[in-house]
Amino acid sequence: MDVLALFGARVFDGALVRERAAVLVAGDTVIDVIGDDAIPSDARKRDLSGGVLVPGFIDLQVNGGGGVMLNDGPSAARMASIAQAHRHFGTTGLLPTLITDTASVTESAIAAAAEAAGTVPGVLGLHLEGPHLAPRRRGAHLAELMRPMTDQDAELLIAARDRVKTLLVTVAVEQVSTKLIRRLSDAGIVVSLGHTDAGYDEARAAFDAGARSATHLFNAMSQLGNRDPGVVGAVLTAPGVSAGVIADGHHVHPETLRIAHSAKRGPGRLYLVTDAMACVGTQGDSFPLNGRTVFRQDGRLILDDGTLAGADVDMASCVRYAANTLGLGLEEALRMASLYPAQLIGDESRGRIGRGAKAEFVHVDDDCRVLEVMCF
């Protein structure tokens, strides 16, 4: 068996940083993590000469990258372009994300994800963020395309789950009954609450029915209030629920994110998402979105009326922000970018470096700047 030994860097295995460790790789799989003084004599060796070797980042909300948006014509090739653009920033697994669109575009996205499954590196499935969202919390989505979920819609999604390895669906409580949430969850679909003005009780009922996540916590949802804790309060107090957060310094105040991180009851966790748009990996200053123009200004993406439209950020930048600005430390920031999202989607082969894990790594310096991305 041909074995490659990676050594000379500290190794973050998903739980903690290990000093003087070596990672043994055979094919596309980690076969062991050992002390660097125990490397087999017949292994090929590569000295990384410092830095930290970490699991590849996993981003469960990626609308676009490399100059393209998934909504502009869903295809496996477009998903591949998006994945390639984000790989430069350490993301080795992602869910291409379709924001609210027509039924035909949604069906095209499902077909594209099915085609990409197992053949397009980095594409783990599909995130459908709409159309079953609440117009009152529409954000940059088109309200006229939002609608309640029907039994037929649920059947389409359940059938799609058989073709797409990971299917995450963002829904508003106002548009989807708890009965349908239970059906989706029982079928293996990850149901996430988002773009909803539901109260605390309604949100908890949705979680009791099987919803397991919230989409971009704090953004486009009811807030923590003195008489109604809202969706935010329901997320923070529901132990089995996780939530994506956009850690870019624009979507949520840093102190708010610190409070949420401290308050979140486990085992559910806060995990990092980029909510990235087409501009990631490009120098462009604008791009089209559902017939409108999104402008890139001072680290934000905005519509004409100032509404935030996704984020101009990559995952490595989110990790640095969480580690340094939020003060969560490198290890927790890395878990939020790899282990926690992997756990949410039930992928035990990602988010860690250990026996049986995918050999997908990011070599970063001590400031978590990407030196190299390795996918075997």
Beta strands, then each sheet from edge to edge (+ up, - down):
strand 1: 4-7
strand 2: 10-12
strand 3: 17-18
strand 4: 21-26
strand 5: 29-35
strand 6: 44-47
strand 7: 52-55
strand 8: 57-62
strand 9: 64-65
strand 10: 68-69
strand 11: 91-99
strand 12: 125-129
strand 13: 166-171
strand 14: 190-193
strand 15: 213-214
strand 16: 242-245
strand 17: 270-272
strand 18: 286-289
strand 19: 292-297
strand 20: 300-302
strand 21: 360-364
strand 22: 370-375
sheet 1: 5+ 4- 1+ 6+
sheet 2: 3+ 2- 7- 21+ 22-
sheet 3: 8+ 11+ 12+ 13+ 14+ 15+ 16+ 17+
sheet 4: 9+ 10-
sheet 5: 18+ 19- 20+
end
